[in-house]
Amino acid sequence: MEIAIGAARWVVGRALGPVRDGLLESWAASSELGPNVRTLKLELLYAEAVLDNARGREVRSAALGQLLLELRHQAYKADDVLDELEYFRIHDELHGTYETNNDRGLLGHARHTARAAASKLKIPSCSCARVCHRHRKPKFDRVEMSKRMAEIVEQLKPVCAKVATILDIELLGLIASNITTSQQGTALSQTRDSTPEIIEPQLYGRDGLKKDIVDGITQGKYSANNLTVLSIVGPGGLGKTKLMQHIYDEVKNQFQVPVWICVSQNNFSANRLAQEIIQKIPKGDNEKENASAEELIEKRLQSKQFLLVLDDMWTYHEGEWERLLAPFRKGGTEACVFGDQQSWEQHKNLHHVGLEIVRKLKGFPLAVKTVSRLLKNDITLEYWTRVLDSQEWESEANADDIMPALRLSYNYLPFNLQQCYSHCALFPEDYEFASKELVHLWIGLGLLGSDNQNKRIEDTGLDYLKGLVNHGFFQEEKKKDGHTSYVIHDLLHDLAVSVSAYECLSLKSSNLRSIHIPASIRHLSITIEDEAVKDRVTFESCKNDLYTLGKRLKAENLRTLILFGDYHESFCKPFGDIFGEAKALRVIFLSQASYDVENLLYSFSKLVHLRYLRIEGTIYNERRMSSSIARFYNLLVLDIEKSNYSGSTREISNLVKIRHVDVADDMCHFGIYEVGKLKSIQELRRFEVKREDHGFELNQLGQLPQLHGSLEIYNLEKDIQYKKNQQFISVRFRMDTFGRELWNLLAFSNLSDIKEFRIRECPALPLDHLQLLSSVKTLRMYNCSSVLWPTEAENKSQFKFPVEHLTVDKCCVTGKELAQLISYFPNLSKLQLWDCDKQESGAEETKAAAEGLLLMPLQINELLIIRCADVRICSSSLQSQTSLTSLTIWDCPKLLSTSSCSSSYCPFPTSLQNLELGGVKDDIFTLTPLSNLTKLELSNCECLRSEDIWHLLAQGHLRELEIQQSAANIFDCSEAPRIMQALETDGEAGYPAAVPIRGKFSSSLTKLRFVFPDLEHFTRAQSEALQLLTSLQELRIYSCCKLQSLPAGLSGLPNLKSLWIIDCESIRSLPKGGLPSSLIELKILDCLAIRSRPKGALPSSLIELRIWRCPVIRSLPKGTLPSSLMELNIYNCSAFRSLPKDSLPSSLTKLVIENCPAIRSLHKDRLPSSLQTLDVSSSNEKLQRQCRKLKGIIPIVITDN
């Protein structure tokens, strides 16, 4: 019942939110709604006081539970009406209007009455009302508002009175004997008494943990003389007590006084626990008769080592905990322990299915116990497989089942954590949450109200998340990219679904018709699975199920709507009809959107209550979207970071309550007019001073007291203003005279947590400022006049920073200066230099050359240098970089200059795995020693020989090769067959022998990309060289402008799966000999001369065919397309007129005809029934009109909006 009381109180508190500060009451008085608002406020305050009085009391009346549900329902209605009033108050404040100041005379009242009557009678103004009025802003109706508030008060009063009466009776205990305990109350009132005696002698899987704790208690970190507290936490049923029993049994003899106390679910009381503890400590001499328990504990434990285990402890107040610990301060050690694990050895034939069952249990011992009893009934593979595939193990038939244990853990969570956790039931199983995602969602749901006015609600949300992790309801998972995600495992997800079932419902397209839908549902998520659009029969069935859902769902009650699934846009029409009355929405999350939102939510622009809007995917009609967003005055979180949105953000300043505007492009931030109105905004990534004459002054930033995170300020040289002695002083800086004054504007001491720091077009950063950025890992510098950072300290070598990634771009710098900069970063592992030159002339050239030498730290593993004309690296220094695995050098003519001219010299370390060279022309060297190389890209490198490439291939590691306009044309190597023959047998020049397969050289190369503009045709020798690459899976031929045809031996590559032919303007057709029988993907792009496909040229294995920007191809002849084809994509082919009549393969699932104006229609009756996706965007309007009629017939139809 405590949960029910908390839920009701939360809704009442939400409803009172708009009227607590008095602003709404004052505003409402001008519209003659003041008395209504005040009466409703008083009734809500009374309800809140009644529920406050019930907090912490043990109430078990089932009838009260029903009344509390009714109270919640009425409070939701009150929240809606008061929130709507708050919306219009903000509107008047923003625009200086008087939306609510209606006509006072008889005519005005008659107008309002007539409008209300028409609304009740549902008299339409026109047959297309939904379309005509969809985009109008919400209208204020004073008469309707007054009537709604009066009705709510009338219904709220008797419910509050009855709740108060029952609570009073419960308090007096007059009906205690007649109480029917609810299931939840029973769970809460159950207690259990644990003892230190071991019931199950074998402890599985926790031996290491047990040993660590035992060693720590007896001789390690827990064995110090002072009091030590070891806390072990986790959900109920995790096996904490069992492990405690085993550890207690092993260490108790090490202590003079071992004590085991079971706290259980009783309220934590220091006095009660002290009384229990003193009963288990042997009496001492000369004890006072009237001594307190605390005094006796201190007396009896003096100079003794003791062990105290507090088992099954759920909650306590900090003061009580300190009182309990006080008498123990002078002695011993205290420890609490936990654990569990499974073991699996016997019945080898059941081993695999048994492990699958164990994984499903996620390590919960009580679930293991339940399932083991099922499995013992019939030890056969058939039975165990049936158990694995069924839901039997989730049964709640008895007290040993895992779900009651988990529910018990949930019941003892603080109410705010219960809410945050339970609403996660709206997300799919195994969904990976980001911390920011969770906190923002909880903000939108209104779950993060904080009693501490000095604490950000974002920090409160992070505290809640940490609490849920500590209680075991979320699991932290570290990703390879360094990010942390949070996951709810399957059983705990099932628990969340169960405890939130009254208000939250998560549906899948596969279970729409089988799930019961309570009338109380206010939070809904729907996942459209891929199976829903696999064919037209399934598609039609899903549409019918959705329409049936609309009849069972009370959409007007919905506060949350979440849509998942890559193809949910295919059901816009059913969704639009279902959610047409969903006008109370606070939270909207549309994943993988690809539509105009107002086609899915007809009332989108009128959602006056909206707090959280998140859209991922493609947003159509951005102008209308930006207009709607500008009217969401109550919005707290706008998340369009993973969408294509690039519309206007100018009027976001209307969103006076907004806290987060998450966008992919920083440009959206700097376009906000009068951003100073957004008093609660937490992050503004970019601000441009004086972007316009008004509304973009620097002092706009001074009005943002809660600004956190990153901020880039542009155009500071235009205008810097600060206020002093009530006078504005304007100071105008030039960029070259900024100096330290710029950096003094920023409070570096507040930036200690940032991980990435970017400096663009700024003066040198003082070292003592950078030293304050103690967590920065990535430093990026753009277009800075100097990298020599000033400092007031005499010794610059004392400065060391934790930077791991450094980028220097378009900065005027010499090698010596770079070396000085790099010396500050002892942990540097990745260095990128772009366009860094320091131009010198005349007598200074010699000195500049000496300063150009760059010494690299040995720990670097990624190095990129592009267009740095004067930077040089000592070749011996580069060879010594044994940690270097990735190197990119592009257009750096002096970088590799060496004294050695030997063709056998290699300037690179043998540790390299990835090498990209561009514009290396004058140096002579070899690559053959690089035996670890797996990826090689060469562009315009005239110094390399094709023999080097074949040697690398022979060593068996090179997997990706790209050659552009280089002397190293591997197909021109006439010695390749001889080299391969020699390497196959005895090896050559000390290089390892390759492995022959059927007499041919088998290289490791799987990807080959080349550009040879002067290549006209493949000679026989070149074709033979190509056929040596038998492991090749991907071949891309770029910009071979003179190439007339593909090599005849192409069909001889047995493993080729992907072939791209790009910008080969002289090729007219595919080879008559055909393509490899293994080919799956064929892409022909920008081939200006290709006209048609010869019949039979496409292999029967082909799955995807793309023809892009081929202006002379007119058609695909009948019989051209293989029966295996699943995707046909024709893009920007201006002469293309028709598809093969009656010969589109029955396997085709996706057809794209984009920007092909000559195709005006399709044979719609001859489209294959397998077709799932039809995309005709940017094509002939006649064709698009025809295809729009296919929406609802073909699962996915994409046209221009």
SEGU-658675 format. One record per residue (C-alpha): x, z, y. Coordinates in steps of 0.1 Angstrom, whole numbers, plus 5000, padded with zeros to 4 digits. Each point is the difference from the previous one (the first is absolute). Layout:
// SEGU-658675
XZY
...
***
This chain:
// SEGU-658675
500050005000
503050055023
500649634999
496449925008
500050245030
503349855012
498749654997
496850095020
502150185026
502349715004
497149765007
498550245025
503450035017
500349635002
496549975016
501050265026
503149825010
498649795029
498250305016
502650274998
501749935033
496849965021
500849645012
497249854979
497550255011
500749945037
499849634996
496850024979
498350195028
500149695022
498049814974
497450284995
501450074966
501750335010
497350234984
500149804967
503750024998
500150375008
497350084974
501749804973
503450165009
498550354997
498549934966
503349864988
501850315013
497650224982
500649814968
503850025005
499750385005
497950044969
502649814979
502950185016
498450334990
499949884964
503749904998
501950204974
496850154985
499249954963
496649825002
498649864967
496549895008
499249654986
497149975025
502350065028
502149704989
497049775004
499350145035
503649955010
499749644990
497049965022
501850175028
502949764996
497649715001
498450125033
503550075015
501049644992
497049885020
500950235028
503649874999
498749645003
497850065030
502550215020
502849764991
498049715013
499350195032
503750065004
500649634996
497849925029
501550285021
503449844995
498649665009
498650135033
503350175008
502149694993
497849755018
498450215027
496649914987
496950204994
498749874966
498050314995
498650045035
496749834991
497049935022
498350335009
496649875009
496949924980
501149644994
503450124987
498550244976
497549744988
502949754995
501850254978
496950104981
499249634993
503549944988
499950294976
496649894987
501349654994
502950144981
497850214978
497749704993
503149784994
498649725022
502749735000
500849835033
500949674982
500549884965
503749995004
500350355014
503050094979
502049715012
498950015036
500750375005
503050054977
502550005029
498150195026
501350355010
498050304989
497150095023
499150355011
496450114993
499350345016
496550044985
501349934965
502950245005
497850285011
497649954971
502949994975
501450335013
496650175000
499449894964
503450134989
499450345016
496650024985
501449944965
503250205005
498350335011
498250094967
503049904979
502350235021
497550284998
499749974962
503849994995
500450315022
497450184981
501549934966
503450105012
498650335013
498350074967
503249924981
501950235023
497650294992
500249934963
496250004996
499849704976
503450034983
498450054966
498049685002
502849775010
500549694978
503749935001
500849635007
502749834980
502350015030
499350375007
500750074963
503349835003
500950195031
498950344986
501949964967
503150214996
502650004974
502450274991
503549884988
502650214982
503749954995
499549974962
500849654987
497149844982
501549664992
503650054988
501349655007
500549885036
500349625001
502149805025
500850285025
503250134983
502249875028
497850155027
499750334981
503750024996
500749945037
497650275010
501250254974
503649945011
499050025036
498350344994
502750154978
503249875016
499349745026
498449955034
497150244992
502250294989
501150125035
499550375009
497449925026
496349934993
499549644987
496749834999
499649694978
496749825005
498649764974
497049795011
497949734985
496449914990
498250204975
500849924964
503549885007
501550264976
501550255025
498950314981
501349884967
503549945014
499850335018
499350184967
503149844983
502350075029
498750365004
500650064962
503649885003
501050185032
498050334999
502850194983
502349925028
497950225024
499550375000
496449955011
498149684990
496449975012
497449734993
496849995022
497249754998
498649965035
497349754988
497349865024
499350345016
500750035037
503650085005
500250375010
503450175005
498450354993
498349894968
503249834987
502150305009
497750224980
500449774969
503749975004
500650385002
498150054968
502749784982
503150175015
501250324982
499650325019
502950165016
501050365008
498850205030
497249765010
497650115028
496550064988
498449835030
502549725003
498649655005
500549724975
502449835023
502150325003
500050054963
501249644994
502950055024
500950334984
499849894964
502049675006
502750165021
503449864988
498449814972
499849644991
496449894995
498249684991
496449955013
497949714989
496849935019
498149754978
496949795010
500450075037
497949775021
499850105036
501050295023
500350095037
503550025014
499550365011
498950114965
503049834985
502450185023
498250334992
500549944963
503749925004
500850295022
500750274973
502249754981
502449935028
502750234986
500449874964
500049744973
498949654994
496549855000
499249674982
497049784992
500449704977
498049714986
500349684979
498749774973
500949684980
499049814969
502049924969
499449714976
501849944967
497849974969
497949714986
502149715010
497249754996
498150195027
502950035023
499249725024
496350085005
500850375002
502549955028
497349805019
497650294997
502750245012
500749795030
496449995009
499950385000
502750015028
501750314985
497050245002
500250244970
496350084999
499249634997
502649984972
498250294983
496649835003
501149664987
502150154972
496850164986
498349655000
503049834984
500250264971
496649904989
501249664986
503749924999
499749634998
501149725023
496449865004
498650335011
502950085024
499649665016
496350065005
500850335017
502649835023
497449745011
497150255004
499250265026
499550284974
503150195011
498550045035
497050194987
499250335017
498450144970
502050334998
502150235020
503349874985
499549655015
502349895028
497349925025
498750355004
503650125005
500549745027
496750075016
501050375002
503249905018
498049805024
497550285006
502850225012
501449745024
499450085037
496849815011
501949765023
502349904971
497049954978
498549765025
503149805005
500649974962
496449924990
499649715024
502949834983
497549934971
499049695021
503349834991
500949844967
501950194973
503849995004
499649905036
503350075019
499350175033
502550025029
500050325019
499149835032
497149824983
498650334986
500350195033
498449725020
497149974975
499450385002
500049975038
497449744998
497950204976
500250305024
501750234974
503050125021
498450235025
502750265010
499550345013
503549985016
499549815032
503849975004
500349814967
499449634996
497449914974
502549764985
502350304993
497050184985
499349704978
503650004988
499750374992
496949934980
501849734981
502950234993
497550264988
498349764976
503449904986
501050364995
496750074982
500749704977
497149785012
502349735014
503349894985
502849885022
501749684988
503249885017
500349625003
503149794997
499749915037
500250375009
496350045008
497850274984
496649934985
497450254988
498049944968
497150184984
500249974962
497149904979
498650344990
500250135035
498449695013
497250064976
499750355014
499849875035
497249764990
498250294984
500250255029
499249745027
497149844981
497350135023
501349805030
502749774988
499649704977
502649754988
498649694983
501649704982
498449664997
500050064962
497950325002
497649935028
496850004979
500950304978
501050265026
497450255013
499950005038
498850325015
498049985032
502550245016
502949765000
501849975033
503449874990
500249684980
502849774987
499549684980
502749824981
499449634992
502249944970
501649664993
497749964970
497049985023
501149655011
501549874968
497149764994
496749925015
497950194975
501950325007
499849935038
496349964999
499650324979
502050205025
498049875030
496850104982
501450354993
500950045037
496549915011
498750254975
502450265015
498649935035
496550114988
501450334985
502350105029
499050165033
502449815022
498850185031
501650324988
503449854994
502950145020
502949834981
500349654986
503049884982
500349664983
502849914976
500849684982
501749675008
496749824997
497550235016
499549745028
498249784975
497150255001
499650025038
496449904999
498950274975
502150265018
498549905033
496550054987
500950334983
501750165031
497849865027
498650355007
503450174997
500150115037
501450354995
503449894987
503050215010
502649844977
500549644991
502949874979
499949634990
502849914976
500949634996
497549895026
499649635007
496949955021
498350085033
499250374996
496649965017
499049774971
500550304977
498850275023
497249875022
500050315022
503850015003
500149985038
497450285003
501850264978
500050275027
501350274976
503049824987
503250214997
502249804977
500349634997
502549854976
500149634991
502649834978
500049624996
498749735022
497850075030
497949715012
498649975035
502650235017
498349965034
496850154987
501950264980
501950125031
496850025020
498450224973
503150234997
499950065038
496650164996
500950244972
500450295024
500250274973
502749824980
503050214990
502049774977
500249625003
502249864971
500449625000
503750014992
499549804968
497749745015
500649685019
498550145032
501649875032
497150035023
499750185033
500750385001
499550025038
496750204998
501250254974
500350245030
496250044996
500750194967
500750335018
500150204968
502449764981
503050164983
501549724980
500249625006
501849864970
500949645005
502649764985
501249865033
501350235027
498649755025
496550144994
501250335014
501449885033
496849815009
497950325004
498750025035
500250355016
501450154968
500150345018
496350054993
500950044963
500850385002
500150044963
502149704990
502850104977
502249695000
500649715024
502749784986
500449785031
499350025037
500849745027
500350145035
498149795026
498749764974
497249965026
499850135035
497650274990
499550204968
503649974987
501950255023
502650214984
498050325009
497449894974
502450144974
500150335018
496350044993
500549994962
500850364991
499849954962
502249704997
502350014969
501849754978
501849705014
499849855035
501749695015
499849975037
500649655015
500549895036
501250345012
502049825026
496849895017
498750345009
500950364994
497950265018
500150374999
498150265020
501950255021
498650235027
496649824999
501849675010
500649694979
503549875001
500649654987
503449934985
500949644990
502849964975
501849704989
500949994963
503849995007
499750315022
497850214978
502750204983
499450354988
496950045021
498049804975
500950224970
499350315020
496449895002
499650064963
499950344984
502449944971
499650364988
496549914989
501149704980
501950184972
497749884973
500149635006
501549784973
500449675019
501349955036
499949665018
501849935032
499149675018
501549885033
501250345010
503250155014
502550184978
498550314983
501850325006
501450154968
498850345007
496449865002
500349824967
501450324984
496550165005
498549744976
501050204970
497849814975
500549645011
500949774971
499649655015
501449895034
499249665015
501549885032
498849685018
501449825030
502050295013
502849955024
502350254983
500350204968
502750225014
498050325004
501150255027
500450374995
501250295021
501950144969
503849944999
500149934963
497649724989
501050044963
497950314998
496849795001
498749924966
496449874994
497949964968
499349635006
500049804968
498749665013
501449855032
498949675016
501849865031
498249695014
501049805031
502450265013
503149925020
502650164977
503549954985
501250104966
501950305014
496850125016
498149954969
502650204980
499650295025
496249994997
500149994962
502450304999
497150225011
498149934968
501850134969
496949944978
499649635010
499049794971
498349695017
501449825030
498449695017
501749825029
498049725017
501249785029
502750255011
502749845022
502150105029
501049685018
503550005015
502049745019
503449935014
502750274996
497650234983
499549794969
503050134981
499050365006
496449924990
501349854967
501950324992
496850205007
497949784978
501350144968
497350214983
500950274976
497250094975
499350344985
500450004962
496550144992
498249695014
497949834973
498049755021
501649805028
498449725020
501849815028
498349715017
501149795030
502850235010
502649745011
502850245010
499750274973
502749994974
500650214968
503350044984
499849834966
501950274982
497650255016
497049814988
501449984965
500450374999
496250065006
499450104964
496550145008
498849675016
497349844979
498349785026
501749785026
498549755024
502349795024
498449735021
501649805028
503050225005
502949765003
502850255004
498750274977
501749884968
503149865016
503050094978
503749924997
499549884965
499149644995
500050014962
496949864983
500350274974
499750285026
496750205002
499550225031
497050194986
499850314978
499149954964
497250265003
497849755018
496649924984
498449815029
502049765022
498649775028
502449785019
499049765028
502149785023
503350084982
502049675005
503750055007
501050274975
501249924965
499350254972
498350044966
497150204987
500950004964
501250374998
496550125010
498950064965
497250255010
498349755023
496349964992
498849825032
501949745020
498849805031
502249745016
499149815032
502349755017
503150134982
502449714997
502950224987
498650074966
500349784969
497249934974
502450114973
499850355013
496350014995
500349884964
502550274993
497650265014
497249864978
502350024970
500550375005
496450064992
498850225029
498949765028
496249985000
499149865035
501849725017
499249825033
502149725014
499349845034
502149715014
503250134984
503049834984
499250194969
497449764986
500050124964
498549674989
503149815013
502450194978
501249734976
502050274982
497050224992
499549884964
503750044993
500150355016
496950104980
501549864967
503250195006
498250325009
497749984970
502950004976
503150185013
499350095036
502149865028
502450175024
499250344987
496349985006
497650114972
498549744977
496449905005
497550014971
499149664986
496449934990
499549694979
503249855013
499150055037
501250255025
497450285006
500550155034
498350315014
498749815030
496250035004
499549895036
501649705017
499249885036
502049725016
500049785032
502049674999
498749785028
502349704990
499150014963
498249674992
499750024963
501350204970
502749824980
500150034963
502950255002
498050215026
496950004977
502250114971
501450285022
496550115008
499050014964
502850244993
497950275018
497850074970
498950355012
498749865034
496550135007
499649915037
501249695017
499549935038
501149675015
500050025039
500649745026
501649734978
498849745026
501649704982
499150094965
497949724984
499150174968
500550314979
502650014972
498849834969
501350294979
497850255017
497750014970
502950134979
500050345016
498350214973
499350325021
499049865034
496850165012
500049935037
500949685019
499949975038
500649675018
500250065037
500749765029
501249724978
498549725021
501349704979
498550114966
497049794992
498950134966
500950234971
502349874973
498449794974
501750194973
497950305009
500850365008
501150284978
497350114975
500650365010
499149945037
497350245013
500349965038
500549675020
500250005038
500449685020
500450065037
500849775030
500749704978
499049735024
500249704976
498450134969
496749824993
498650094966
500750164967
500649774971
497650074971
501450234975
502850125022
498850365002
500850224969
497250164980
501550355009
499449975038
498050285015
500549955038
500349685020
500650005038
500249695022
500750095036
500549775030
500349684981
498349765025
499749684979
498750144968
496349894997
498750134967
500750134966
499249744974
497650084972
501850164970
502950125021
499350374999
500850184967
497450224983
502250315005
499849985038
498650325016
500849955037
500049685021
501150045036
499949705024
501050085036
500449795031
499949674983
498449785026
499349694978
498850194970
496449884994
498750114966
500650204969
499849834966
496349954992
498850184969
503650104991
500650345015
501250204971
497750264985
502850265003
500149985038
499350335017
501349945035
499649695022
501549995035
499449705023
501350115034
500349795031
499349684982
497649825025
499549694979
498250194972
496450035012
498250124968
500450124965
498049914969
498550355000
498249944967
503349904984
502050305010
501150184969
498150314991
503350194996
500649975038
500450355016
501449915034
499349715023
502049995033
499249725024
501150175032
501249785029
498549694983
497349755010
496950185014
497749804978
501950124969
499950365013
496249995005
499649884965
502250274986
498450285020
496949934980
502050084969
500650365011
498250224976
500349744973
503849974998
501450365001
502549945028
499449735026
502349995031
499049805031
500750035037
497950275016
***
